[in-house]
Amino acid sequence: MATITKRGRGYQVKIRKTDPYGKFQQISRVFQLRRDADRWARETEASIDRGDYGKVSERMWLSLVEDYLTAYGDSSEKVRVQDVAARRKHLISF
């Protein structure tokens, strides 16, 4: 459940919730307008309930891998796509 508090000229939203995977989520953000705070709180809570809050999209992931391979693929240590893909789950959890 989101808590919205008036802070000076803005509104602070705090969300404390456990996602479907059992991970506790605590998120906070400040908005100028109350309606923006309400909308963000509803959308963020729904995203946490669906289990997709904070997940990196597949397209973004592929872009990151391509950039990594471009930067480090020609180094003395060969980087294989399998090596990077094997670390995907670990990297996304942050």
C-alpha positions in Angstrom: 0.0 0.0 0.0 1.3 3.4 -0.9 1.6 6.2 1.6 1.4 9.8 0.2 2.7 12.6 2.4 2.8 16.4 1.8 6.4 17.6 1.9 6.8 21.3 1.4 5.5 22.0 -2.1 5.5 18.4 -3.2 4.1 15.0 -2.4 6.2 12.1 -1.3 5.1 8.6 -2.2 6.4 5.6 -0.2 5.6 2.1 -1.3 6.4 -0.9 0.8 5.4 -4.2 -0.7 6.5 -7.8 -1.2 6.6 -8.9 -4.8 5.3 -12.3 -6.1 8.9 -13.7 -5.7 9.0 -12.9 -2.0 11.4 -10.0 -2.4 10.6 -6.9 -0.3 10.3 -3.7 -2.3 10.7 -0.3 -0.7 10.4 2.6 -3.2 10.1 6.4 -2.7 9.6 9.3 -5.0 8.5 13.0 -4.8 6.0 14.7 -7.1 4.8 18.3 -7.6 1.2 17.3 -8.1 -1.0 15.0 -6.0 -2.6 13.4 -9.1 0.9 12.5 -10.4 1.8 10.9 -7.1 -1.5 8.9 -7.1 -1.0 7.7 -10.7 2.6 6.7 -10.1 1.7 4.8 -6.9 -1.1 2.8 -8.7 1.1 2.0 -11.7 4.1 1.0 -9.5 2.1 -1.2 -7.2 0.5 -2.9 -10.2 3.9 -3.5 -11.7 5.2 -5.0 -8.4 2.1 -7.3 -8.2 2.7 -8.5 -11.8 6.4 -9.1 -10.9 7.8 -6.9 -13.6 8.9 -3.9 -11.6 12.5 -3.0 -12.3 13.1 -5.7 -15.0 15.3 -4.8 -17.9 13.6 -5.3 -21.3 15.0 -7.9 -23.7 15.9 -5.1 -26.2 17.9 -3.2 -23.6 19.7 -6.3 -22.5 20.7 -7.1 -26.0 21.9 -3.6 -26.5 24.0 -3.8 -23.3 25.6 -7.1 -24.4 26.4 -5.7 -27.9 28.0 -2.6 -26.3 30.0 -4.9 -24.0 31.2 -7.2 -26.7 32.2 -4.2 -28.9 34.2 -2.7 -26.1 35.8 -5.8 -24.7 35.5 -8.4 -27.5 38.9 -7.6 -29.0 40.8 -7.8 -25.8 43.4 -10.5 -25.1 40.8 -12.5 -23.2 38.1 -13.5 -25.6 34.5 -12.8 -24.4 31.9 -15.2 -25.6 28.2 -14.4 -25.8 27.6 -17.5 -23.7 29.7 -16.1 -20.9 27.8 -12.8 -20.9 24.4 -14.6 -21.2 25.3 -16.8 -18.2 25.7 -13.7 -16.1 22.5 -12.1 -17.2 20.4 -13.3 -14.3 23.0 -12.1 -11.8 23.4 -8.7 -13.5 19.6 -8.0 -13.7 19.0 -8.7 -10.0 20.8 -5.5 -9.1 
